[in-house]
């Protein structure tokens, strides 16, 4: 099914690449959502804090929030809608967040659904596993972090627990995903 010029509802699956077991979210949003808003939606559903630069990549094209300090040949994301990048089911794009840690997300257009004015969009319909903490050092740093917090005899166990306690309430659970909390944040 192809997107029409009218609004549709896009069902997207966002998967954090390189993680096993996978960390992913399934969301519904209007096909006409501008990429700068898509970025904010992805931040909420994944659990990031919007503290770093990001970009969307589709084919050879890059879409970013323009930054005078970092000029580039990339396109201004605020000038493009999601349905201009993804037109058919199964098409993909890449969303990169935090160039230092290099969190690469694969975004797949799973379904194109008819638009309903009564639909509360955007909405997260499913997800699996917690988002890694910010500034953890990418996949390698996150794996070392998980090892340290799960082993009381690990030399960095106490330091890592103390470090993460400054960012979150309660213990960090890599398996946790709170769908209701994500949707509450999306609606506010």
Secondary structure as UniProt FT lines:
FT   STRAND          8..16
FT   TURN            17..18
FT   STRAND          24..30
FT   TURN            31..32
FT   HELIX           35..46
FT   STRAND          54..58
FT   TURN            59..60
FT   STRAND          61..64
FT   HELIX           68..70
FT   STRAND          75..76
FT   HELIX           77..79
FT   HELIX           82..85
FT   TURN            89..90
FT   STRAND          92..97
FT   TURN            99..102
FT   STRAND          103..114
FT   TURN            117..118
FT   STRAND          123..128
FT   TURN            134..135
FT   HELIX           138..150
FT   TURN            152..153
FT   TURN            155..156
FT   HELIX           157..165
FT   TURN            166..167
FT   TURN            174..175
FT   HELIX           179..187
//
